[in-house]
Amino acid sequence: MVVAGDDALAHRLAAELRGVYGERVTLVVPPAQRRVRPPVVGRARGSTLFDRVSAAVNRAAGNGDAPPGRTAEPPVSERVLEATELTEAVLAEAGVERAAALALVHDDDETNIRAALTARRLNPRLRLVIRLYNRRLGQHIKELLDQASALATAGMDDGTADGGGGGGAGGGSGGFDASTTVLSDADTAAPALAATAVAGTSKVVQTDGLMLRAVERPPPGPGEVADPGLCTLALLSATTNDPAGADGSESSGPQGPRLLPDERAVAAATGRGTVVLETVSYTGPAVSGGRSVLPFASLLSRRLRWSFAGLVGCVIGLAIASMAVTGEPPLKATYLTLLDLFAINNPAIGQPAGRQVLQLFSGLVGLLLLPVLLAAVLEALGTFRSGSALRKPPRGLSGHVVLLGVGKIGTRVLTRLRELNIPVVCVEADPEARGLALARRLRVPVVLGDVTQEGVLEAAKIHRAHALLALTSADTTNLEAALYARTVRPDLRVVLRLYDDDFATAVYRTLRAAHPQALTRSRSVSHLAAPAFAGAMMGRQILGAIPVERRVLLFAAIEVGGHAQLEGRTVGEAFRAGSWRVLALETGAGGRHGVPAGGVTGGGASQRAPSGLVWDLPSSYVLRAEDRVVLAATRRGLAELLGRRARERSEP
């Protein structure tokens, strides 16, 4: 496996492939990357997690429990190659011609596209995983690279290409198909970040309209029975309610989170919260980003609207008085009042005194109307002129989410929050940030300013906010914003984007100890995105990931054929606690094996999507080789079920 990148995602992805899937990895990074921040892979070698992974891999390979970093004949290895640019020579030195898969995870789309085109020419059978922020461009690039691979591979099979080169590529691929997968770390992490900031909102995984919803439920009280939903995905840490607990870490001990437990474990885990799969449904199109016609409320301020209401009341009062004095019918009395109001009626000379007094009052109201009309015109013109400008937070806004940073990640999170109809106020220091155009189109209030300066968070109405999402790329900025927001409102829900896991754990525990009644979460985008990228490199369709405290639960769609743990087994037999669980089945028009095309009945409500996915499968359903299933799995479980090296060792 070859991983090329310039930020934390590259190091986490390399660690994921090496430590979880047992792959040989070549990591290509810029020279400055190693000097600016020690890579996650290097730091992991001294950690308990790496020790456990290394020991497990060594035992599986028959090497025994050698000391960390000093294994005899290590079954997996990592080679670090420093290069300023991903040229053809650099990719060749990294072994792309013999590699099974290449992940291009630079932060710049153009760099990844250039390298992908070069790599496809060097090895047409190479599996490509590309990190692109531009989704539309990514779809075109995927089609182009897949078409180039198909044509080149067909030429090799017909003997038109060099046989030695084709054999090398095929041998290195280990049965991999030369597909192209385009992923975005922002799209992968955005649902989890958005869901964490909203109370009562499910954690979601969404792809092509499919949405898996998981909710976190507190432990049942005395005499209550917990509702398992469709299935229980995880048991939360026993220390969740303890300020000194380990929710901010990736602990997998008996007190830590337990993923995919069986029924006995759920029944025995009293006093622990759960994460359950509650509903599975399809979402419609995203919320419209704007309105073609500006509403009346945006044209006039509240004071002008009250002024107009007062003038209308005066006109009605004068019309009623005119009816009483002159005896005119209502319509004519109103007409005469308006003529007097606009000073276009004849003077009431020779008429009763009451009529003359009313005409004078009408003229006075007309004088008051002129400045109000002028102010309304100027304000409306200003609204149209600034229709493309950023909005300011309304005065009475409350219960909203303050989103700090609208860069690459913040923009995707903003889209998710608006799809959930959650009010948002954005805070951004850079007036040229990429997410400001989206905020302007969605008419989301924005506060421009440095969050570390006094008064910026107050302008975002942080004292009446529901949650703070600190998503800038600077850990210290996010931490400072969270600490200051807690001084303003101690019970504020805070979600921090932090790079380092150890630092995130320390921050979490300290904030929980200082504010035990407030919810604090720390999330790493690279930590949430790395499993999806690693799964794509292994040739599996990863639908998304749901964070459970600081662990990750993956959702993948795979073919049953070729997997002895699934093929020929019932859904109940295929379930392995702590590793994987079959959730849904893709059926044909006529249904298969007793699963009707209309869905599954019994044991819960029928859950069948228009694409043919059947949810809430009966445990007696037998999985066939041609079936395609959606399953939830831990990272270690997915590696065991789908790992290429595991399959190679099992082959005779």
N, C-alpha and C positions, 0 to 999 in steps of 0.2 A: 504494500500500500504506500502511495506517495501522497503527502499532504503539503500543500504550499500555501502559506498565509503570512500575515504581518501583524496579527493581534492575538488576543487570548484564545479565540476560537480554534486557531490552528494547533496550539499546544494542548488544549482540552481534547480536541478530536484525536490527536496522536495518542494521548494517554488512554482514551476510550478504546481505540483500535488495539493498542498493545496490551492494556491491562484487562479488558473485558473480553475481547474477541480473540486475543492471542495471536495477533497478526504481526508480521515484520513490517516496520514502518520506516520510511525515509521522510524526514521533516525538512522542508526547504523554507528558510526564513531570511529576512534581510539581516545584514551584519549588525546594524544598530539595535535590532530587536532584543538580542541577548544582553546588550549592555544596559538598555533602558530598564528592563524588568526581567528578572530571572524567569525562565519559562515554567509553566505549571508542571510540566513533565519532570523537570529537574527537582523542583521542590517536593513533588510527590514521592520521590525515592526515599525521603526520610520520614514519610508519614506512616501512620498506622494502616491507613487504607491501602497504600502501596505494598506494605509488608504483607498484608493478608492476600492481596491479589497475587503477588509474586510467589508466596508460599503455595497458594492453590494451584497456580500454573506449574510450578516445579513438581508438586506432588503428582499432578496429572501426567507430567512427562517422565516421571520416575527419577527425578533428581533429588528428592528428599527436601527437607526444610533447610536449605542453605541460608546463610545470613543474607539480608537484603543487600542487593547491589553486588554480591559476591557469589552468585550461583555458578555452579560448574556446568558448562555447556548449556547456557540458558536457551530455552526453546524459542523465545521471542527476543527481538532486539530492536533498537532504534538507532538510526543514523541521522545526524543533523548536518545539513548542508547549507552553508551561508552563501547567498547570492543576492546581488542588488536588483537584477531583473530576471524574469523567467524567459530567458532566451532558449533557442533550440538546443544549444550546447549544454545549458544548465539542466534542462529536462532530460536530455540523454544521459548526463552524468548521474541524475537521480534515479535512473533505471526505468523511465517511463515505457521504453520499448518492451520491457519484460514484466511490467507491473500488472497487477490485476485491476487496480482502480486508482484513480487520481482525483483528489479533492482540491479544488482551487477556491480558497476562502479568503482572498485578499479583500480589503474593505473597498477597493476600487473596482467597479464593474468592468471598465475597459481593460484593466490588467488581467482579470480572469478570462475575459472573452479572447484576448490575444493568445494567452497560454492555452486555452481550450482548442483553438483552431490549430495551433502548432502541435499539441499533443495528439489530436485526432489524426494528423498527417503522419506522425511518427508511429502510432499504434492504432490502426482502425478498430481493433477489438478491445480497446481499453474502455472500461467503465468510467464515465465522467460524472462527477458531482460538482456543480458550479454554484457558487454563492453570488446571486444577483439581486440587487434591490429593485430594479425595474422589471416588473413581472411580465409586462407585454413584450419587452425585448427578450426576456428570458424564454418565452414560449417560441419565438421565432428562432432563437439560437438553438434551442433544443431540436426543433424540426430540422434545421440545417445540418447539425452535427449527426443526428441519427440517419439522415439521408446519405451523408457522406460515408458514414460507417457501413451502411447497407451496401452501397455500390462498391466500396473497397473490399469488403469481406466477400462479396459475390465474385469479384475478380480473383481473389485468392483461392476460393473454392474451385474455380474453373481452371486454375493453373496458370493464370496470367500474371500473378505476382510471384515474388521470390519465395520459394517454398521454405527456406530456412527462416526468413523473417516471420512468415505466418506461423510456423510451428512454434517459434519462440513466444510470440504473443499469445497463441492459444495455450501453450504450456503454462505461461505465467498467469493466465486468467483463471485457470482452475475451474473451467465450466461456466464462467461468468458470461453473460450476454453483454454486448457492447452498446449499452443504452446510455442515455444522457439524462441526468436528473438535475433540475434547477430548483434550488432551495433558497430561502431567505431566513437568516437568523432572526430578523425582525418579525416576520410573519409567524415563525415558530414560537417565539417567546411572548408575542403581544397578547394572545388570549389569556395566558396565565397571569401576566402582569395586570391586565385590565380586571380580571376576575378577582384577584387578590384585593384590589382596592375597593370593591363594592360589597357591602354586607348583604348576605342572602343571595348573591348572584353565583350561579354555578361556575365551577371551573370547566372550561370548554376546550375541545379540540375540533377544529373546523377545517374541512377541505372539500372543495367542489360542492359546496352547499350542505355537506353532511356535518352535523354537529352532535358531538357526544357531550353530555352534560353530567358533571359529577358535583355533588354537594357535600360539604363538610357538616356533620351533625354532632352535637354534643352528646355525651353519655346519657343514657336514659336515667330518669329519677327512680326512686323507690316505687315498686309496683308497676312501672311502665315497661312496655315491650318495644324495643327498637325496631323501626321499620327498615328492612334491608333494601328496599327499592327493588330494582331488577337484580342487583348483586352487590355485594360488599367488596369494594376495591382495596380498601386499606383500613388498618387500625392505627389511630394516631398514637403518638408517644404517651406513655404513662405520665411523663413530666410536662405535658402540654400546659397545664395550669400552674406549673411551678416556675416562678421567675428565674430560677437558676437552672431550668431544664435545658435540654439539648435540642430544642426545635431548630435552632439556627445551624446545626451541624448535620452531617450525613450519617449519623450513628445508626447502626443496624443491630444493636444489641437488644436484649430482651425488653429494655425500657424504651427503645427507639421505635420509630414507625415500622409497622409490619404490613408489607404489601401483599395483596391477593391471599388473604387468609382463608382457611376452610371453615366450614360451619362450626366445628368443635372449637376452633380458636376464637371465633366471634362470640360464641356462647360463653366461653370461659373468661373473655376479656371484659370483666365488669369495671365500670368507672373509666373506660377509655372511649374517646370519640371515634367516629368512623367517617370514612369517605365512601359514599355509595353512588352507584349509577342510577340516576333517578328517571331521566327521560332521554329519549333519542328521537330527534325530529329534524326536519329540514327547514332552513331559514330562507326567507325571501331575499330580494335584492336589498342592498344597503340603503340606509336612510338617505333621502335626497339631500344633496349638499347645500341647497339654497332654494330661494323662491324667486320666480320670475317677476312677481309684483310685490313691491315692498308693502308691508302692512301699515295701516294707519297709525298704529302706535309708534312705529319707527320714524314717521314723518314729523310728528309733533311731540314735544315734551309734555310731561304731566301738567306743568303749570299752564301751558297754552291750552291744553284740553280742558282744564278747569275754567280758564278764561272764556273759552267758547261756550261752555255749558252755562256760565253766568250770563253771558249776552243772550243766549237763547231763552233763558228764564225771564230776562227783562223784556224781551220781545213778546213773549206769551203774556206776561203781566200787563204790558201796555195794551195789547190787543183786547184782553178781557176788560180793562178799564174803558177802552174806547167803545166797546159794546154797551157797557153800562151807561156811559154818558150820552152817546149819540143815538143809541137804539139800533145801530146798524147790525145786519146779520154777521155771523162770525167770519165768513170769507172776506167780505168787504172791509170789515174792521181790521183784519190782519193785513189786507192789502194797503189800506191807508196808513197803518202803522209803519209798514216797510217803506212806503214812499216818504214819510216823515223822517224815518231813520236814515235814509240815503240822501235826504235834503233835496228831493226832486218833486215835492208836492207844493202846491200853492199855499201861501200863508193863510192861516185861519182867521182872516180879518172879517169882522162882522158876525163871527160864529160864537156860540156860547163860550163862556170863560173856561169851562171844563175842557172843551176841545182845544182851546188855545194852550192851556197848561200841558195837556198831553203832547201837543206838538213840540213844545219846548223840551219836555223830557225825552221825547224820541230823538230830537236833534242832538241832545247831550249824549245819549247812548250811541248815536252814530259817530260822534267824535271819539268815543272810547273804542269803537270798533276799528277805526283806521289803524292805530298802532298794533292792535292784535293781528289784523290781517297782514300788515307788513312783517311782523315777527314770524308769522306762520310761513310766509313766502320765503323769507331768508333761511329759516330753519329747514324747510323742505328742500331748498336748493342745496344747502349744506349737507343734508342727508344723501341726496343723489350724488353730490360731488364726492362724498367720502364713502360711497357704497362699497368701494373696493378697499377701503381702509380697515384697520383692525378695530374691533369693537372693544369698549371698556366694560368691565363687570357692572351689571346693574346694581343699584343701591340695595335693593331688598333681597339679593341673591343669598341662598342658604342651602345646605344639604348637598353641595356640589363637590366635585373632585378637583383639587388643585394639581395640575400636571406640570411638573418642573422639567423643562427641556423638551423641545419639539424637533429633535434631530431625527435620525433614521429610525430609532426605536420608538421615540415619543410620537412620531407621526402615525405609526401603525397602531399604537395604543390609543391614540386619539380617535382613530377611525373605529376601533372596537367599542370604545365608550359611547360614541355617538350612535352606533348601531344598537346599543342597549338603551338608548334614550336617557343616558346619564348626563346631567349638566356638568360642564367642564369649564374651568378657567385655566388657561395656559400661561406659564411664566417663562420667558425666554430672554436671554441676554444678547443674543446675536440677531440684529434686525434682518439679516439675510438667511436665517435658518430655513431649511427646506420645508419644514412643517407649517410655516406661517401662511403659505399660499392655501394649504388645505384648511387651516383655521379660518382664513378669510372667506373661503367658499362656503364653509359650514356655518359661518356667522358665529363662531365661538369667541368669547371674550378673551383678550390677550393682554397681559401686562408685560411691557418691554422694560427690562432692567436686570441688574445683577442681584440675584437672590440673596447674596451675602450682605447687601446694603440694606440699611434700615428703611422700612416703609414699603418695600416691594411686596412681601408676603401679605402685609396689611391691605395693600391695594387689591390683592387677589381674594380678599375676604376670608383669610385663613381662619379667623376666629369663629366663623359660621360654617366652615367647610366640613364635609363628611370624612374626607381622606386626603392624604398627601401622597402623590406618586413622584418620587425624586428619581429621575431617569437620565440625568446628565452623565457624561462619560468620566467625570471627576468624582472619585469616592469622597474626597474631603468636602466638596460642594454639597453633595447629597447628604452627608452626615451633618454638616453645619445647618442646612435647611431643616432637617428633621429635628435637631436639637432646639433650634430657635422656635419652630412651630410648636414643639411641646411646651415651651415656656409660655406661649400664648394660649394654648389649649392642651392641658395635660392628657385628656382622654382621646386625642385625635388618632385616627387610624393612619399608620405610616407604613409605606412600602418603599424600601431602599434598593437601588441597583448598585451592588457592590461587586468589585472584581475578585477579591481574595476571600476564600472560604473561611480561613482562620479569622481574618478581620471581621467578616460578616457574623461569625459565631460570637465573637467578643462583643460586637456592637449590639447584637440581638439580646444577649444575656444582660448586658448593662442596662439597656433601655427597658427590658422587662422588669428588672429589679427596681429601677427608679420609678416606673409607671406600670405597676402590675395590672391596672384596670384597663389599659389601652392595648390595642392590637398592634404588634410590630412584626414586620416580615422583611427579610432581606433576600433578594433574588439576583442571580447572575445570569445574564443573557446567554453567555457562552455555555454555562452549565446546563441551561434549559435546551439550547439548540444542538449541542454536540451529539446527544444520542440519535437525533433524527438524521444528522449528516453521516454518522457512523453506520446507521442502519441502511442508508441509501448506498453507501460504498459497499456494503455487504450484499447489495442487490435486492433489498426488501423495500416495499412501499410502506414507509412510516407515515401514518396519518397525523401524528402529533404526539405531544407529551403533556402530562398533567403533573404538576409538582405536588408532592405530599411532604409537607414540611420542606426539608432540603434534599429529599430524594425525588426521583423521577419515575413515573409510570408511563410506559410507552404503549401506543396503539398502532398496530400494524395490520396490513391486509396481505395475506399470503395464500399460495396454492397448497392444498393439503398433500398432493402427490409428492413423494420423495421424502416425507417426514414420518418415520416410523412411530414417533410419539403421538401422531394424529391419525394417520391413515388406518382405516379399519376399526377404529375405536369409537365408542360413544362419546358424546360431549362430556358426560360425567367422568368417564375413564381418562379422557384427554386432559382434564384439569389437573394441574400440578400446583399445589399450594406454594406460594412464595416465588413462583416462576412464571407461569402463564395460565390464561384462562380464555376459552373461546366465548366470544360475545355475540357474534352475528354470522349469518350465512348468506351468501349470494346464491339465489335460486334462479332457475329458468322460467319460461312462461308457463310450463306445465307442472312445475314443482318437481322435487326429487325426494325419493326415499321417504315418502309419507309426509313431507312438508308441502302443503298445498301452496299454490301460487298466491292465494289471498292472504297468507301469513300463518302464524302459529296461534293456535287457540289453546286455552287451558293454562293454568299456572300463571296467569297474569294477562294483561291486556295485549292484544295483538299489536306488534310493532313491525310494520313492513314499509320500507321506503319505496318511492316510485322506481328507483334503480334496481330493485329486486333484493334488497337486504332485509333479512328476517331477523328480528331481535327476540330475546326471551326464548331461546331454543329449549326444547325439552331435553333433559339429560339422557334420554334413551336414543336420541337421534345418532345414527352411525355416519361418521365422516367418510366420504369417498375420495378417491384420488383426484377426480375432476372438480371437487368442491373448492370454492374460494371462501375463506373465512376472515373475519375481523377478530383479532384477539388483543387482550391486554397482557402486557408482560413487563417484568422487571428487566433492567439492562442485562443482568447476569443470566436471567432466564431466556431472553431472546438470543443471547450469544450461544447458550447451550442448545437451543432449539434449531437455530439457523446458522450457527457458526460453520464457516467453510472447513476449518481444520478439524472440527469435531466430526463432520461428515466424512472427511478423508480418512480419519482414524477408524471410523466404523465400517468403511468399505473393505471387503475381503481382498 
